[in-house]
């Protein structure tokens, strides 16, 4: 409820130990045009909040652990794996599309040959 009141005033509370309020009304005077833009803005606010908490040494263990995990080799390998899987899916999609185009060309060629022979 307190957070809701602070949001209505244009600010966000900073953690349990701090009463500092960040003014978010100055950063973006206009409303986001899409849900994706709003989501990205909120993610940015959350990251800014986490950064401030880490600097002030008021971050929860969950926040610290989250950012520590991002820097591990395993996290980097998972990102590389996701990128490779995305590339593979794109290649499969292109192959399917190419196959459909080739099938269409063969169909047109067969139709043209039957018309040329006069079998129709």
N, C-alpha and C positions, 0 to 999 in steps of 0.2 A: 504494500500500500504506500509506503514511504517512497519507494522507487517510482511508482506511478505518479505520485505528486511531483517528484523531482523531474520526471520526464515531461510532465505538463508545463513545468517552468522552463524547460529547454535544457536540462542537464541530466547527467548520469552519475550515480553515486560510485565512488571508487573503493570497493572492498569493505571488509568489516572494520579494519583498524583505522581507516581514513574517512574523514567526512568531506574530503575534497570533491568538488563537483566540476565536471568538464562541461563547458558550454558548447552544445552541438548546434545551436541555432545559427552561429556565425559561419560554420564550415560550409553549409549548403542551404542557402536561403530559399531555393526552389525545391519543390517536391520531385522525387524521382519519377521518371516517366513510366518505368516498367517494374514489375516485381523483381526481376533479376537485378536491376540497378539498386533497388531498395535493399535487397539481400546483400549485395556487394558492399553497400554503404555500412550496413550493420556489422558485417564481418570486419570491415576496416575499423569501426569503433571498438569492437571486441579486441582486436589485435592491439590497438592503441592503449586500451585499458590494461591488457596483460603486460604490455611493455612498461607502462607506468608502475604497475604493481611490482614487477621484477626490479625496476630501478629503486623503488622505495623499500624493497625487501618486505613487502606485505603480501606477496603472491602466495596462493594456496599451493599445497603439494601437487594438486592435480594440474595446475597451470605450469609449474616447473617441470613436472614429468612430461607433459604434452610437448613442450618445446625441446626437451632433452631427446625425446624419441624422434623428433623430426631430424635431428642431426646424426642419427645412427646410420651405419652402413646398410642395415636391413631396410630402413625407410628409403634410402636412395635406390637400392635394388628393386624395391616394390614399385617405385616411380618409373624406373627403366622398364620393368616388366609390363606395366600398364601402357607405356608408350609403344612398346613392341606389339602388344595385343591390339592396340588401336590401329597401328600400321597394317597389321595382318587383316583386320576386319575391312579396312579400306581397300586393300588389294583384292580380297574376296568379292567385295561389292563391285569393284571395277571389272573383275573377271566375269561375274554373272551378267553385268550389263553388256560387256563385249560379246559374250556368248549369245545373248538375245539379238544383238545387232547382226551377228554372223548368220544366225538362224533366219532372220528376216531377209538378208541378202540372198541366201540359198533358196528361200521360198520364192522370191521375185525372179531369180534366175531360172528355176524350174518352170515357173509360169510362163516366162518369156520363151523358153525352149518349146514348150507344148504349143504355144501360139504360133511359133515359127514353123513347126512341123505341120500345123493345121489339124491337130488331134482334137481340138476343142469342139 
